[in-house]
Amino acid sequence: MSDYQQKDNTGILFKNDYKKSDSHPDYKGKCMVNGKEMEFAAWIKQGQKGKFMSFSFSEPFVPKAQEGFDPNTGTGSDPMPGDDQQIPF
């Protein structure tokens, strides 16, 4: 396991091997902005003066069933809404 820690206001991009359409980013990665981890994506585009990169920043993806739930501690919102946590036997 790596001991790497993201430094504030830096990021890293990797080639997106899963790109299937022009709307998918050419590169994807993570960055730290003012102490908050963010995801970002880049598209290589062609303009009147040549090639350039366009960027998009977003909150890290959290599946709906896991919002507010910390799998490391087992605390937070119930990861399975509607489950009354009763054992049927």
DSSP file (Angstrom, degrees, kcal/mol; ACC not computed):
  #  RESIDUE AA STRUCTURE BP1 BP2  ACC     N-H-->O    O-->H-N    N-H-->O    O-->H-N    TCO  KAPPA ALPHA  PHI   PSI    X-CA   Y-CA   Z-CA
    1    1 A M              0   0    0      0, 0.0     2,-0.2     0, 0.0     0, 0.0   0.000 360.0 360.0 360.0 141.7    0.0    0.0    0.0
    2    2 A S        -     0   0    0      1,-0.1     0, 0.0     2,-0.1     0, 0.0  -0.512 360.0-154.0 -83.2 144.6    1.3    3.5   -0.9
    3    3 A D        +     0   0    0     -2,-0.2    -1,-0.1     2,-0.1     2,-0.1   0.208  50.3 138.2 -96.1  13.4    2.1    6.1    1.7
    4    4 A Y        -     0   0    0      1,-0.0     2,-0.5     2,-0.0    -2,-0.1  -0.364  34.9-165.8 -64.9 133.4    1.4    8.9   -0.9
    5    5 A Q        -     0   0    0     -2,-0.1     2,-0.2     0, 0.0    -2,-0.1  -0.989  23.4-119.9-121.6 129.2   -0.5   11.9    0.3
    6    6 A Q        -     0   0    0     -2,-0.5     2,-0.2     1,-0.1     3,-0.1  -0.464  28.5-132.6 -65.1 128.4   -2.0   14.4   -2.1
    7    7 A K    >   -     0   0    0     -2,-0.2     3,-1.0     1,-0.1    25,-0.4  -0.557  33.5 -89.6 -81.6 150.0   -0.6   17.8   -1.6
    8    8 A D  T 3  S+     0   0    0      1,-0.2    25,-0.2    -2,-0.2    -1,-0.1  -0.304 108.6  13.0 -62.9 140.6   -3.0   20.7   -1.4
    9    9 A N  T 3  S+     0   0    0     23,-1.9     2,-0.3     1,-0.3    -1,-0.2   0.810 107.2 103.7  61.4  35.8   -3.8   22.4   -4.7
   10   10 A T  E <   +A   32   0A   0     -3,-1.0    22,-2.6    22,-0.7     2,-0.3  -0.908  43.1 175.4-134.8 166.2   -2.3   19.6   -6.8
   11   11 A G  E     -A   31   0A   0     -2,-0.3     2,-0.3    20,-0.3    20,-0.2  -0.959  19.8-135.1-159.7 175.6   -3.7   16.8   -8.9
   12   12 A I  E     -A   30   0A   0     18,-2.2    18,-1.0    -2,-0.3     2,-0.4  -0.998  13.0-157.1-143.8 140.2   -2.9   13.9  -11.2
   13   13 A L  E     -A   29   0A   0     -2,-0.3     2,-0.3    16,-0.2    16,-0.2  -0.910   4.3-166.5-119.1 145.7   -4.6   12.8  -14.4
   14   14 A F  E     -A   28   0A   0     14,-3.0    14,-2.6    -2,-0.4     2,-0.1  -0.959  36.3 -94.5-127.1 148.3   -4.6    9.4  -16.1
   15   15 A K  E     -A   27   0A   0     -2,-0.3     2,-1.1    12,-0.2    12,-0.3  -0.383  40.4-122.3 -59.1 134.7   -5.6    8.4  -19.6
   16   16 A N    >   -     0   0    0     10,-2.9     3,-1.1     1,-0.2    -1,-0.1  -0.713  29.7-178.6 -85.1  99.6   -9.2    7.3  -19.6
   17   17 A D  T 3  S+     0   0    0     -2,-1.1    -1,-0.2     1,-0.2    -2,-0.1   0.560  78.2  61.8 -74.8  -7.7   -9.1    3.7  -21.1
   18   18 A Y  T 3   +     0   0    0     -3,-0.0    -1,-0.2     2,-0.0     2,-0.2   0.257  68.9 135.1-102.3  10.8  -12.9    3.5  -20.8
   19   19 A K    <   +     0   0    0     -3,-1.1     3,-0.1     1,-0.2     7,-0.0  -0.440  16.7 161.7 -64.4 124.9  -13.7    6.4  -23.2
   20   20 A K        +     0   0    0      1,-0.2     2,-0.3    -2,-0.2    -1,-0.2   0.511  60.7  23.3-121.5 -12.8  -16.5    5.2  -25.5
   21   21 A S  S >  S-     0   0    0      4,-0.1     3,-1.4     1,-0.0    -1,-0.2  -0.948  83.4-100.6-148.0 167.7  -17.9    8.6  -26.9
   22   22 A D  T 3  S+     0   0    0     -2,-0.3     4,-0.1     1,-0.3    -1,-0.0   0.744 117.9  62.2 -63.0 -23.5  -16.7   12.2  -27.4
   23   23 A S  T 3  S+     0   0    0      2,-0.1    -1,-0.3    20,-0.0    -4,-0.0   0.719  86.4  88.0 -76.9 -19.4  -18.6   13.2  -24.3
   24   24 A H  S <  S-     0   0    0     -3,-1.4    -5,-0.1     1,-0.1    -8,-0.0  -0.561  91.1-104.0 -76.7 143.4  -16.4   11.0  -22.1
   25   25 A P        -     0   0    0      0, 0.0    18,-0.2     0, 0.0    -1,-0.1  -0.302  11.8-141.0 -68.3 151.6  -13.2   12.6  -20.9
   26   26 A D  S    S+     0   0    0     16,-1.8   -10,-2.9     1,-0.2     2,-0.3   0.798  90.9  23.9 -76.5 -31.0   -9.8   11.8  -22.4
   27   27 A Y  E     -AB  15  42A   0     15,-2.1    15,-2.5   -12,-0.3     2,-0.3  -0.978  67.7-172.3-135.6 147.3   -8.2   11.9  -19.0
   28   28 A K  E     +AB  14  41A   0    -14,-2.6   -14,-3.0    -2,-0.3     2,-0.3  -0.965  19.8 132.1-136.0 153.6   -9.5   11.5  -15.4
   29   29 A G  E     -AB  13  40A   0     11,-2.2    11,-2.5    -2,-0.3     2,-0.3  -0.968  42.6 -93.6-174.2-169.6   -8.0   11.9  -12.0
   30   30 A K  E     +AB  12  39A   0    -18,-1.0   -18,-2.2    -2,-0.3     2,-0.3  -0.905  30.2 179.2-126.7 154.8   -8.2   13.3   -8.5
   31   31 A C  E     -AB  11  38A   0      7,-2.6     7,-3.0    -2,-0.3     2,-0.5  -0.952  26.7-125.6-147.6 166.1   -6.9   16.5   -7.0
   32   32 A M  E     -AB  10  37A   0    -22,-2.6   -23,-1.9   -25,-0.4   -22,-0.7  -0.979  26.1-175.8-118.0 119.2   -6.9   18.3   -3.7
   33   33 A V  E >  S- B   0  36A   0      3,-2.8     3,-1.7    -2,-0.5   -25,-0.1  -0.959  72.1 -24.2-121.8 115.2   -8.3   21.9   -3.7
   34   34 A N  T 3  S-     0   0    0     -2,-0.5    -1,-0.2     1,-0.3     3,-0.1   0.879 128.5 -48.7  50.5  42.9   -8.2   23.9   -0.5
   35   35 A G  T 3  S+     0   0    0      1,-0.2     2,-0.5   -28,-0.0    -1,-0.3   0.476 116.9 112.0  82.0   2.9   -8.0   20.7    1.5
   36   36 A K  E <   -B   33   0A   0     -3,-1.7    -3,-2.8     0, 0.0     2,-0.3  -0.937  66.9-126.7-115.4 128.8  -10.9   19.0   -0.2
   37   37 A E  E     +B   32   0A   0     -2,-0.5     2,-0.3    -5,-0.2    -5,-0.2  -0.538  36.3 175.7 -72.3 133.0  -10.5   16.0   -2.4
   38   38 A M  E     -B   31   0A   0     -7,-3.0    -7,-2.6    -2,-0.3     2,-0.4  -0.906  27.1-129.2-132.3 159.3  -12.1   16.5   -5.8
   39   39 A E  E     -BC  30  58A   0     19,-2.8    19,-2.7    -2,-0.3     2,-0.3  -0.861  28.8-174.6-103.2 145.8  -12.4   14.5   -9.1
   40   40 A F  E     -BC  29  57A   0    -11,-2.5   -11,-2.2    -2,-0.4     2,-0.3  -0.989  10.2-162.9-143.1 158.5  -11.5   16.1  -12.3
   41   41 A A  E     -BC  28  56A   0     15,-2.3    15,-2.0    -2,-0.3     2,-0.4  -0.925   5.2-154.0-135.9 154.5  -11.6   15.3  -16.0
   42   42 A A  E     -BC  27  55A   0    -15,-2.5   -15,-2.1    -2,-0.3   -16,-1.8  -0.993   1.6-162.4-136.3 141.5   -9.9   16.7  -19.1
   43   43 A W  E     - C   0  54A   0     11,-2.4    11,-2.5    -2,-0.4     2,-0.6  -0.971  18.3-135.9-119.4 135.6  -10.9   16.7  -22.8
   44   44 A I  E     + C   0  53A   0     -2,-0.4     2,-0.3     9,-0.2     9,-0.2  -0.834  35.1 179.3 -89.9 123.8   -8.5   17.4  -25.6
   45   45 A K  E     - C   0  52A   0      7,-3.2     7,-2.4    -2,-0.6     2,-0.5  -0.828  27.8-126.4-125.4 162.0  -10.2   19.7  -28.1
   46   46 A Q  E     + C   0  51A   0     -2,-0.3     5,-0.2     5,-0.2     2,-0.2  -0.942  32.8 174.4-110.1 124.0   -9.3   21.5  -31.3
   47   47 A G  E >   - C   0  50A   0      3,-2.8     3,-1.4    -2,-0.5     0, 0.0  -0.575  49.6 -88.0-117.5-177.2   -9.7   25.2  -31.5
   48   48 A Q  T 3  S+     0   0    0      1,-0.3     3,-0.1    -2,-0.2    -2,-0.0   0.803 128.9  42.6 -62.6 -29.6   -8.9   27.9  -34.1
   49   49 A K  T 3  S-     0   0    0      1,-0.3    -1,-0.3     0, 0.0     2,-0.3   0.265 125.8 -88.7-102.3  10.9   -5.4   28.3  -32.6
   50   50 A G  E <  S-C   47   0A   0     -3,-1.4    -3,-2.8     2,-0.0    -1,-0.3  -0.756  72.1 -13.4 119.8-165.4   -4.7   24.6  -32.2
   51   51 A K  E     +C   46   0A   0     -2,-0.3     2,-0.3    -5,-0.2    -5,-0.2  -0.418  58.9 165.8 -76.5 148.9   -5.2   22.0  -29.6
   52   52 A F  E     -C   45   0A   0     -7,-2.4    -7,-3.2    -2,-0.1     2,-0.4  -0.952  31.1-114.7-151.6 169.1   -6.2   22.8  -26.0
   53   53 A M  E     -C   44   0A   0     -2,-0.3     2,-0.4    -9,-0.2    -9,-0.2  -0.913  17.2-157.5-113.9 139.4   -7.5   21.0  -22.9
   54   54 A S  E     -C   43   0A   0    -11,-2.5   -11,-2.4    -2,-0.4     2,-0.3  -0.938  16.0-155.0-111.9 136.1  -10.9   21.6  -21.3
   55   55 A F  E     -C   42   0A   0     -2,-0.4     2,-0.4   -13,-0.2   -13,-0.2  -0.813  12.7-168.6-116.9 153.5  -11.3   20.7  -17.6
   56   56 A S  E     -C   41   0A   0    -15,-2.0   -15,-2.3    -2,-0.3     2,-0.4  -0.996   6.9-161.2-137.4 133.4  -14.2   19.8  -15.3
   57   57 A F  E     +C   40   0A   0     -2,-0.4     2,-0.3   -17,-0.2   -17,-0.2  -0.913  18.2 164.9-114.1 142.2  -14.1   19.5  -11.5
   58   58 A S  E     -C   39   0A   0    -19,-2.7   -19,-2.8    -2,-0.4     3,-0.1  -0.974  41.7 -89.1-150.6 163.4  -16.7   17.6   -9.4
   59   59 A E        -     0   0    0     -2,-0.3   -21,-0.1   -21,-0.2     3,-0.1  -0.427  62.1 -88.4 -66.3 148.0  -17.4   16.2   -6.0
   60   60 A P        -     0   0    0      0, 0.0     2,-0.2     0, 0.0    -1,-0.1  -0.324  50.6-102.4 -58.7 143.0  -16.1   12.5   -5.6
   61   61 A F        -     0   0    0     -3,-0.1    -3,-0.0     1,-0.0     0, 0.0  -0.485  39.6-176.3 -70.5 131.9  -18.8   10.0   -6.7
   62   62 A V        -     0   0    0     -2,-0.2     5,-0.1    -3,-0.1    -3,-0.0  -0.982  28.7-120.8-129.0 118.3  -20.6    8.3   -3.8
   63   63 A P    >>  -     0   0    0      0, 0.0     3,-2.0     0, 0.0     4,-0.6  -0.286  25.8-118.2 -56.8 143.4  -23.2    5.6   -4.6
   64   64 A K  G >4 S+     0   0    0      1,-0.3     3,-0.9     2,-0.2     0, 0.0   0.841 112.2  56.6 -52.8 -40.3  -26.7    6.5   -3.3
   65   65 A A  G 34 S+     0   0    0      1,-0.2    -1,-0.3    15,-0.0     0, 0.0   0.660 111.2  44.6 -69.3 -14.4  -26.8    3.5   -1.0
   66   66 A Q  G X4 S+     0   0    0     -3,-2.0     3,-2.4     2,-0.1    -1,-0.2   0.414  74.8 131.6-112.4   1.8  -23.6    4.5    0.7
   67   67 A E  T << S+     0   0    0     -3,-0.9    10,-0.1    -4,-0.6     3,-0.1  -0.347  87.1   3.7 -57.8 126.3  -24.2    8.3    1.2
   68   68 A G  T 3  S+     0   0    0      1,-0.2     9,-0.9     8,-0.1     2,-0.5   0.438 105.7 117.1  79.6  -1.5  -23.3    9.1    4.8
   69   69 A F  E <   -D   76   0B   0     -3,-2.4     7,-0.2     7,-0.3    -1,-0.2  -0.884  51.8-155.9-105.2 127.7  -22.2    5.6    5.6
   70   70 A D  E >>> -D   75   0B   0      5,-2.9     4,-2.9    -2,-0.5     5,-0.8  -0.879   2.2-166.2-101.4 106.1  -18.6    4.9    6.5
   71   71 A P  T 345S+     0   0    0      0, 0.0    -1,-0.1     0, 0.0     5,-0.0   0.735  85.7  61.6 -65.8 -20.3  -17.8    1.2    5.7
   72   72 A N  T 345S+     0   0    0      1,-0.2    -2,-0.0     3,-0.1    -3,-0.0   0.864 121.4  20.2 -72.5 -35.3  -14.6    1.4    7.8
   73   73 A T  T <45S-     0   0    0     -3,-0.7    -1,-0.2     2,-0.2     3,-0.1   0.610  96.4-128.5-107.9 -16.2  -16.5    2.1   11.0
   74   74 A G  T  <5 +     0   0    0     -4,-2.9     2,-0.2     1,-0.3    -2,-0.0   0.701  68.0 125.2  73.8  18.8  -19.9    0.9   10.1
   75   75 A T  E   < +D   70   0B   0     -5,-0.8    -5,-2.9     3,-0.0    -1,-0.3  -0.691  35.4  47.2-109.6 163.9  -21.4    4.2   11.2
   76   76 A G  E    S+D   69   0B   0     -2,-0.2    -7,-0.3    -7,-0.2    -8,-0.1  -0.725  95.7   0.2 110.5-159.7  -23.6    6.7    9.5
   77   77 A S  S    S-     0   0    0     -9,-0.9    -7,-0.1    -2,-0.3     0, 0.0  -0.262  87.3 -89.1 -63.4 150.5  -26.8    6.3    7.5
   78   78 A D        -     0   0    0      1,-0.2    -1,-0.1    -9,-0.1   -11,-0.1  -0.453  32.7-146.4 -59.5 122.0  -28.2    2.8    7.0
   79   79 A P  S    S+     0   0    0      0, 0.0    -1,-0.2     0, 0.0   -12,-0.1   0.636  92.2  49.1 -70.0 -11.5  -26.5    1.5    3.8
   80   80 A M  S >  S-     0   0    0      3,-0.1     3,-1.9   -14,-0.1    -2,-0.1  -0.729  86.0-150.9-128.2  83.0  -29.7   -0.4    3.0
   81   81 A P  T 3  S+     0   0    0      0, 0.0     3,-0.1     0, 0.0   -16,-0.0  -0.182  80.4  28.4 -53.8 142.1  -32.7    1.9    3.3
   82   82 A G  T 3  S+     0   0    0      1,-0.3     2,-0.6    -4,-0.0     0, 0.0   0.224  87.1 121.3  91.9 -14.5  -35.9    0.1    4.2
   83   83 A D    <   -     0   0    0     -3,-1.9    -1,-0.3     1,-0.1    -3,-0.1  -0.742  49.8-160.5 -84.0 120.3  -34.1   -2.6    6.1
   84   84 A D        -     0   0    0     -2,-0.6    -1,-0.1     2,-0.1     3,-0.1   0.340  35.6-122.8 -85.9   9.3  -35.4   -2.6    9.6
   85   85 A Q        +     0   0    0      1,-0.2     2,-0.4     0, 0.0    -2,-0.1   0.728  62.4 144.0  59.3  26.6  -32.3   -4.6   10.7
   86   86 A Q        -     0   0    0      2,-0.0    -1,-0.2     3,-0.0    -2,-0.1  -0.819  50.6-130.1 -96.0 135.2  -34.4   -7.4   12.2
   87   87 A I        -     0   0    0     -2,-0.4     0, 0.0     1,-0.1     0, 0.0  -0.724  14.3-138.1 -83.8 128.5  -33.0  -10.9   11.8
   88   88 A P              0   0    0      0, 0.0    -1,-0.1     0, 0.0    -2,-0.0   0.319 360.0 360.0 -75.6  11.3  -35.8  -13.2   10.4
   89   89 A F              0   0    0      0, 0.0    -2,-0.0     0, 0.0    -3,-0.0   0.368 360.0 360.0-133.9 360.0  -35.1  -16.1   12.8
